[in-house]
């Protein structure tokens, strides 16, 4: 597969956003208050140290969150009417198998959060900072901060790579076809490994757009999520023959 295919998928994803802007952007916009509420809730509960690993872990469960947007792209390609209700109802198609892959992604997220907390304890001790400012100062400006971020990035990257191989194709495939989660996961891993150069670039673009969305106090997710999701649908259609 040509290395420029991820850019083609992005172009096709942008076309889908432009063809169904109300549904795509409303779907993406719903993530903003939900993310902000979670961040505020964790801060109020004194668990602000979970905000960073959970924000980074969003990419692990993103494919499941995007199911409704995959449905929008599927309907656009099939010439079927598009609506927000149809996007939400997409979760009922092949619901059991989608739930199983969702469980896998949730366990991966839990594993990542536990890993991040363990690394934090190894580098900074068991007592977390008393407030968010202290946490930021400790992570970004202490002598242990840089090694912590380096090791955390490597660990998170390894987990993200494994989850990407499992979910890049499997989630849209489970929406599109009447198949089981094992078949979908094996197909996804095979597609990623056979096209690893192009898929490495695609994973990097997903990380870049997601990071941009998260860094704007989650507001950028309103556009980044639909763009990535629609493009991911076209990646699946490109990678898996009908």
N, C-alpha and C positions, 0 to 999 in steps of 0.2 A: 504494500500500500504506500502511496506517495506521502511524503512527509508534510505536504501542504493540506492534507485532508482536514485536519482540525479547523483550519481557517474556512474551508468550504462549509463545514458543519456550523460554524458560527454564523456565516452569511445566511445559511438556510434557517438557522434559529432566529436570526434577526428578522427575516422575512415573515416567519410565523408570528412573531411579536407584532409586526406591522399589520398583518392580516387580521389579527384578533387582539387588538390592544386593550380593550376594556377587560376582557376575561383574563388575559395574561398578566396585566399590571395589577388588577384587583387581587388576583391569586397571590402574586408576589408581595403586594402591599400588606396582606394579612400577616405576613411573617414579621413585619416591623413592630407592631404593638405587642405581639406575642413574645418576641425576643426582648424588647424593652421591659415588659412586665416580669419576665424571668430574671433579668439582670437586677432590676429594682428589688424583687422579692428576695433574691440571694443576698443582696447588700443589706437589706433590712434585717435579715435573719443572721447576719454576721458571717455569712459564707461567701463573701465576695471573692475569695481565693478560687472558687469554682467557676467564676465567670470566664476566665481565660481558657481553661481546658474544655469547657463546654462550648465556647465559641469556636475553638479550633475543631472540636469534635462534630460541629454542625456538618462538615463535609462528609462525615461517615454516614450520617442518616439522611443526607440530602436527596439521594436517589428515591427514597421512599416518600419523602415530602413532595417530590416532583411528579408523582403519579398522575395527578390531575392535569398537569401541563403536558405530559406525554399524551394523554387522551386528547387534548386540544390539537396537538400536531397530527395525531392519527386521524381525527375527524377532518381536519383541513385537507389532508392528503386524499381522503376518501370522498370529499365533497359533501360531507354531512354537516348539519348545523352545529354551531359551537355555542355553548352557554356555560355559565359558572356552575349551574346545577349539574350539568353533564360531567363537568370536570370533577366535581366532588363525588358524584356517584361512581366514578371510575374505580374507586377502591372496592366496590362490590363485585367487580369482575375478577374472577379467579381469586376470590377473597382469602381462601385458606392458604394458598401458596404465597400470596403477597404477605400474609401475616407471618408465615414462616421465615421468609427472607427479612421481614421487618424485625423479627426476633433475633436473627443473626446480626443485623446491623445494630440493634439495641445492645446486644451483648458486647459487640466490638466497641461501642461508645463507652459502656461501663468499664471495660478493660482498659481503655485509654485513660479515662478519668482516674482510675485506681493507680495506673502507672504514673500519671502526672503527679498525683499526691505523694506517691512513694518517692519519686525523684525529688520533689520539694523537701520532703522530710530528710532525705539523705544529704542534701546540699545546705539546708537552712535550719534543720532541727524540727522537732515535733510541735513547737509552739508557733502558730501562725501570727502574722502582724495583727495589730488591734484594729486597723482601719485600711481602707483602700489605698490611701496615699502612702502609708507605710509599706504596703505590699508592692506598690509600683517602685518605690525607692529601693526596696530590698532586691527585687528581680532585675531592675535595670541599672542600678548604680552601685551595688555592692560588689566586692571582689569575687564572690561566688556566682554572681548573676550571669556572666558570660558563659562559664562552663555549664551552668544549669540550662541556659537557653540552647546551647549547642547540643547537649545530650538529649534534652527534651525534643528538639527538632528532629534529631536522628531517630529517636524512639517513635515519635508521632509519625514521621515519614514512613517508617517500616510498617506501622499499623495501617496507615492510610493507603499504602501501596497494595497491601493484601486485600483490604476492603474494596479498593477500586477494581482490582482484578475480579473479585467476586460479584460486584454489583453493576459495573459499567454497562453490561448488556443484559444481565438477568432480570432486573426490575422492569425495564420496558418490554422485554420479551414475555414476561408473565402477564403483562397487560394485553399484549398483542396476540398471544397464542394460548391455546388450551394445553399447557404443559406443566410439569411438576418442577419444584424448586431445584431438585438435584440436576435435572437436565439443563435448566436455565443457568445455574451456577457453573456447571462444567462447560457449557457453551461460552459463557462470559470469560472464564479463565483462558480457554483456548483462543478466543478472539483477541484477547489482550496480549497473550504471549506470542502469537503468530504475527501480530502487528505492533510489537513493543515499541518500535521507534516512534511511529505516529501516535500511539497511545500514551507514550511518555510526554510528548508535547501536549496532547490533549489534557492529561492530568495536570500539567503545569498551568495551562490556561484556566482550568477549573479553579485551581488553588488561587491564582492571581485574581480572577473576577470575584471569587467568594471573599478573599481577604479585603478587596476594595469595598465590597458591600458591608462587611463587618466593621471596617475601620471608620465608616461614616455614621457611627452610632446606630448601625443596622439599617439605616434609611436606604442605602444603596442596594440592599437585598431586593427591594421592590422591582428593580430592573435586572439585577445580576441573576437572580434565581430563575425568572422566566427565560432569559437568554440562554443560560446554561442548560436548562431542562429541555427546551425545544431543540437546541443543538445536539444534546445527548440522544434524543429520539432519532435524529437523522444519522448520528454516529451508529446507533444500533442497526438501522435499516441498511446502512452502508456495509456493516461488518458481517451481518447474518443474512445469508441468502434466503429468499422466500421458498 
